[in-house]
Structure formats: structure tokens, C-alpha cells
Amino acid sequence: MAEWLHEDGIGEERAILVERGDIIAARVDWGEALRPGFTGPAQIVVKHKGTRRGIARFADGGEALVDGLDPAVTEGATLLLRVTRAAIAEKGRTKLPQARPAGPEALPAPAPGLLAELRAGPLPVRSLPITDRSFDEAGWHELVEQAQGGEIAFPGGSLLVSPTPAMTLIDIDGTLPPPMLARAAVPAIARALTRLDIGGSIGVDFPTLADRKDRLAVDAALTEALAGWKGERTAMNGFGFVQLVARLERPSLVARFARHRTGAALRALLRQAERVTDPGVLLLTAAPALRRAMPAEWEAELIRRTGRAVRWQEDTGLALDGGFAQAVAA
């Protein structure tokens, strides 16, 4: 039976759904305050005339797009709102979180953590110490590489997953004849949706298939591969395009790692540091950008968790994800 494995790292909760030693789904939570489930008072700072929409500002200064407002609500009013979608960073901008009125019986509440969300679901959950190697054994590093690069190989071709402002686009490339390439890509697409936690509007650009029977064959294969996936899709059009739509609550792993490369690399370095077993002071060797991005509270948490002093060595020749941690003599 599939089982969720969970780790609580510094600045990041992560979880993988593992079945027969393989990752079939993944989730990452970076602890943003305004994420789905957060309920709190917010002031309506913009009310769009003639609509039930506007912009609200919460007590911490964070803003959200609001829908479902009572027509009688005016700018300046304070309402209890529940966040339904987290902020999503895009090239050059960030989409604000989305929220709705929480209802008369709701109370202010923080967003549930990832572990709590998983435990509320139907599958078993096992929380692991950060030193456990189960994530590595299941292929976590390969998954992160796919999320960072957006490229996923499959027999005969590859997928290129690109987050855009309008949708997540999946392009298919390969050397097989178009009908064979399209069919070969289907299992990889279905697998990528859950492994990379992709939701919202998703466009899949298959090779153009002139013969209608070939398009119908791909549609049938998609129906089978996406059984159990919670979303809707269109049939393939004459240009090989298929649109999928699923509920969007948070950034996909591709969007998160593509738009927050420094934050992702810093969290990975901290995870390495927690796993150092040799005695001595922790030495973090990293690109200067990682040192500058380190929040003081994260470094303090690393010291608390490991019981060690921490030193930094900046190396301008290292890439963002090239940092490493080791123990050195005091």
C-alpha cells in the first residue's frame, strides 16, 4: 500500500507518497503564512465596482485577491477571510493569494501544516527524522532535478515542463514517429502531474497527428493513465493540443524551484548540514548569495537542532545548488 513519508526540515516540510519504493506524488510546504486554510481578519482595501471581488490586506501586511464578497461590503470594511490558494511566483511578478469570506461560524486559525493535512487524508503517514535516508532511496534528488530543470525523460523522448503566467505547459520531444511518441509520452505525463504536484490549467502539446484514429488512441490512453486523477481535460484537437484543469491551491514543484532557486538551494544546504555525523564545528561552504539569503532564525535553528557552532565559507565559484556542509575542527 502507498504510504506518505514526511520530513520536517528547517524552512521546509516535505513529503513523498511512496509505493513499491517509487515516488508517485510529492508535496513541499515552505511555511508561508497565507496558504490554504489560513483564516484571519483582513481589511478590504479595493472593491471592484459592480463585482463581488476585491483586494484585502491581512494584519501582517500580506494581501490577497478576494471573491464572493457581499455586494453591501465596502472598502475599509474588515472581514474574516479564509485563504483558498497560496501566492504563486511567476516571471517578473507574483500572483497574490486568493481568499473568500470565511462564514459566520468560522474562527481565526493558522493554516494547517503539511503533516496535519496528510494525516487528515486516507493514506498512512510516517514522519521521519531528518537523518533518515528513505527520501534519498526513493529518488528525491532525481525528483528535485526534474523540478529544477523541468525535463523528464521517458523511453523514446522527453517532456519539458514550463510554468507560465497562463498555465503549465508540457512539451513533448523525441525521435519516435509522432503517433508512437504521443502514446509513449502519456504515462510520463500522468506520472509528472502527481510527482511534481502540478495543478491549475495545464496545456500538453503533443506531436501533430493528422489521422483522427491516432488522436482517438491518445485520448483513450490518457483516459486510462489519468484514472483517479482529480481534474478534467479536453480531447486532443487537430494540432495535438490537450488542456487539463485541476484545482490549484499551491505552486507546483516546478514553479517553486524555478522561481525560488536561492531559497530552494538554501533549504537543501541546511538539510545536508543536519545530516553531518562527524564531530566538530559545522562548516557551510556556499555561494555568497546563499549566505546573504540565510535568515538569522534559520541559522539559530540549525545550531539548536545540531548542538554545534556554525561557520561559513563563501565560494564565488560555486553554483547556487553546489553548496555543501561538513564538520571541521573547532
C-alpha positions in Angstrom: 0.0 0.0 0.0 1.2 3.5 -0.8 2.5 5.5 2.2 3.3 9.1 2.8 6.8 9.8 4.2 7.2 13.2 5.8 10.3 15.2 6.9 10.3 18.5 8.9 13.3 20.4 7.7 14.4 24.0 8.5 12.2 26.3 6.5 10.5 23.4 4.7 8.2 20.5 5.3 8.4 17.9 2.5 6.5 14.7 1.8 6.6 11.9 -0.7 4.0 9.3 -1.4 5.9 6.0 -1.9 4.6 2.8 -3.4 7.0 -0.2 -4.0 10.0 2.1 -3.4 8.9 4.6 -6.0 7.8 8.3 -5.6 4.3 8.6 -7.1 3.4 12.0 -5.5 5.2 14.8 -3.7 4.4 17.9 -1.6 6.5 20.8 -0.4 5.5 23.4 2.2 7.7 26.4 2.9 5.5 27.7 5.7 4.1 30.8 4.0 1.5 32.4 6.4 -1.1 33.0 3.7 -1.7 29.5 2.4 -4.8 27.4 2.1 -6.7 27.1 5.3 -5.4 30.2 7.0 -8.3 32.2 8.4 -8.0 35.7 9.8 -9.4 39.2 9.7 -8.5 41.4 6.8 -9.4 44.8 5.6 -10.9 45.3 2.1 -8.6 47.9 0.5 -10.0 47.6 -3.0 -13.6 46.7 -4.0 -14.1 46.4 -7.8 -17.2 48.2 -8.7 -20.1 46.0 -9.8 -18.4 42.8 -8.8 -18.0 40.6 -5.7 -14.3 40.8 -5.9 -11.6 43.0 -4.4 -8.2 43.0 -2.6 -7.8 42.5 1.1 -4.9 43.2 3.5 -4.3 41.0 6.5 -2.8 42.1 9.8 0.8 41.1 8.8 0.5 43.3 5.7 0.0 40.5 3.2 -2.6 41.0 0.6 -4.9 38.6 -1.2 -7.5 38.7 -4.0 -10.9 38.2 -2.6 -14.0 36.7 -4.3 -17.5 36.1 -3.0 -17.9 39.4 -1.2 -21.4 40.5 -0.2 -22.4 43.4 -2.5 -23.0 45.6 0.6 -19.3 45.3 1.6 -17.4 48.5 1.0 -13.8 49.5 1.0 -12.4 49.8 4.5 -14.6 47.0 6.0 -12.9 44.2 7.9 -14.0 40.6 7.3 -12.9 37.2 8.4 -11.4 35.6 5.3 -10.1 32.1 4.5 -7.2 31.7 2.1 -8.0 29.2 -0.7 -4.8 29.5 -2.8 -1.3 30.4 -1.9 0.7 33.1 -3.7 2.3 31.8 -6.9 5.5 33.4 -8.2 5.8 34.0 -12.0 8.4 35.5 -14.2 8.5 39.2 -13.2 5.6 39.1 -10.8 3.8 37.2 -8.1 0.1 36.2 -8.2 -1.5 37.2 -4.9 -3.1 34.5 -2.7 -6.8 34.0 -3.1 -9.4 34.2 -0.3 -13.1 34.1 0.4 -15.3 35.2 3.3 -15.0 32.5 6.0 -18.6 32.4 7.1 -20.4 33.5 10.3 -19.3 30.5 12.4 -15.6 30.5 11.4 -12.8 31.4 13.8 -9.3 32.8 13.1 -6.8 29.9 12.6 -3.4 29.4 11.1 -3.0 27.3 8.0 -2.6 23.6 8.8 0.9 22.3 8.4 1.7 19.7 5.7 1.8 16.8 8.3 -1.6 17.7 9.6 -3.0 17.9 6.0 -1.6 14.4 5.2 -2.9 12.9 8.4 -6.4 14.1 7.6 -6.3 12.1 4.4 -7.0 8.4 3.8 -3.4 7.1 3.4 -0.9 6.2 6.2 1.7 8.8 7.1 5.1 8.2 8.6 7.1 11.2 9.9 10.9 10.6 9.6 13.9 12.2 11.4 15.9 14.4 9.1 18.8 12.0 9.2 16.7 9.2 7.7 17.7 8.1 4.1 14.3 7.0 2.9 13.8 10.1 0.7 17.2 9.5 -1.0 16.5 5.8 -1.5 13.1 6.6 -3.2 14.7 9.1 -5.6 14.2 12.5 -4.0 17.3 14.0 -5.6 16.2 12.9 -9.1 12.8 14.4 -8.5 14.3 17.7 -7.4 16.5 17.7 -10.6 13.4 17.2 -12.7 11.6 20.1 -10.9 14.6 22.4 -11.3 15.2 21.7 -14.9 11.7 20.9 -16.0 12.9 18.0 -18.2 11.6 14.4 -17.7 13.0 11.6 -19.9 10.9 8.6 -20.9 11.6 5.8 -23.4 11.8 7.4 -26.8 11.6 11.0 -25.8 11.3 13.7 -23.1 8.9 16.1 -21.5 9.7 19.8 -20.9 7.5 21.2 -18.2 7.4 25.0 -18.1 5.4 27.2 -15.7 3.9 30.3 -17.5 1.5 33.0 -16.3 -1.4 31.4 -18.1 -0.8 27.7 -17.4 1.8 25.0 -17.0 2.9 23.9 -20.5 4.2 20.4 -21.2 6.0 20.0 -24.5 6.9 16.6 -25.9 10.1 15.9 -27.9 11.6 12.7 -29.2 12.8 10.7 -32.2 9.9 8.2 -32.5 7.2 8.6 -35.2 4.6 11.1 -34.0 1.8 8.5 -33.2 4.3 6.4 -31.2 5.9 9.4 -29.5 2.5 10.7 -28.4 1.4 7.3 -26.9 4.8 6.9 -25.2 4.5 10.3 -23.5 1.1 9.6 -21.9 2.4 7.6 -18.9 5.1 10.1 -18.3 2.6 13.0 -18.3 0.3 11.2 -15.8 3.2 10.5 -13.6 4.6 14.0 -13.7 1.3 15.6 -12.6 1.4 14.0 -9.2 5.1 13.7 -8.7 5.6 17.4 -9.4 2.3 18.5 -7.7 1.0 20.2 -10.8 -2.5 21.8 -10.6 -4.4 24.6 -12.3 -4.6 24.9 -16.1 -2.2 22.6 -17.9 -1.5 22.5 -21.6 0.0 19.5 -23.3 1.5 20.0 -26.7 1.5 16.6 -28.4 3.0 16.0 -31.8 0.5 16.9 -34.5 -1.4 13.8 -35.5 -3.1 14.1 -38.9 -5.1 10.8 -38.6 -8.1 11.0 -36.4 -7.8 7.4 -35.2 -4.3 8.3 -33.8 -5.8 11.2 -31.9 -8.5 9.0 -30.5 -5.9 6.4 -29.5 -4.0 9.0 -27.5 -7.3 10.2 -25.9 -8.1 6.6 -24.8 -4.6 6.2 -23.4 -5.0 9.5 -21.4 -8.3 8.3 -20.0 -6.7 5.2 -18.7 -3.5 6.8 -17.4 -5.4 9.6 -15.6 -7.8 7.3 -13.9 -8.1 8.6 -10.3 -6.6 12.0 -11.1 -8.9 14.7 -9.9 -9.3 17.0 -12.9 -10.9 17.5 -16.3 -9.5 17.5 -19.8 -10.3 18.2 -23.4 -10.0 15.8 -26.3 -6.9 16.3 -28.5 -7.5 18.9 -31.2 -6.2 18.7 -34.7 -3.0 20.5 -33.7 -2.2 17.9 -31.0 -3.1 20.2 -28.0 -4.8 18.9 -24.9 -5.8 21.0 -21.9 -6.1 19.6 -18.4 -7.6 21.5 -15.5 -7.3 20.6 -11.8 -7.8 22.5 -8.6 -4.9 24.9 -7.9 -4.0 25.5 -4.2 -0.2 26.0 -4.2 2.8 26.3 -6.5 3.9 23.1 -8.3 7.3 21.8 -7.5 8.4 23.1 -10.9 7.1 26.6 -10.3 8.5 26.7 -6.8 12.0 25.5 -7.7 12.2 27.6 -10.9 11.1 30.8 -9.3 12.9 30.4 -5.9 16.2 28.9 -6.8 18.1 30.6 -4.0 15.5 29.6 -1.3 15.5 26.0 -2.6 19.3 25.7 -2.6 19.5 27.2 0.9 17.0 24.7 2.3 18.9 21.8 0.7 22.1 23.0 2.2 20.5 23.1 5.7 19.2 19.6 5.2 22.7 18.5 4.4 24.1 20.2 7.5 21.6 18.5 9.8 22.8 15.1 8.4 26.5 15.6 9.2 27.5 13.0 11.7 31.3 13.6 12.1 32.2 15.6 15.3 33.2 19.3 15.1 32.0 22.7 14.0 29.6 22.8 11.0 31.2 24.5 8.0 28.8 25.6 5.3 30.6 26.2 2.0 28.3 28.0 -0.4 27.9 30.8 -3.0 27.8 34.2 -1.4 24.1 34.6 -2.4 23.2 31.8 0.0 25.0 33.3 2.9 23.2 36.6 2.3 19.8 34.9 2.0 20.2 32.9 5.3 17.6 34.2 7.8 19.1 34.6 11.3 16.3 32.4 12.7 17.2 29.5 10.4 20.8 29.6 11.4 19.8 29.7 15.0 17.5 26.7 14.4 20.4 24.8 12.8 22.5 25.5 15.9 19.7 24.4 18.2 19.0 21.2 16.3 22.6 20.0 15.9 24.1 21.5 19.1 27.1 22.8 17.1 28.6 26.1 16.2 28.3 27.1 12.5 30.9 28.7 10.3 30.5 29.9 6.7 33.0 29.8 3.8 31.9 31.7 0.7 33.0 30.4 -2.6 32.2 32.6 -5.7 33.0 29.6 -8.0 30.1 27.5 -6.6 26.7 27.4 -8.2 23.6 28.1 -6.0 23.0 24.4 -5.7 26.6 23.5 -5.3 27.0 24.3 -1.5 28.0 21.6 0.9 28.3 21.0 4.7 31.0 19.3 6.6 32.4 19.0 10.1 35.7 20.7 10.9 37.9 21.0 14.0 36.9 23.8 16.3 
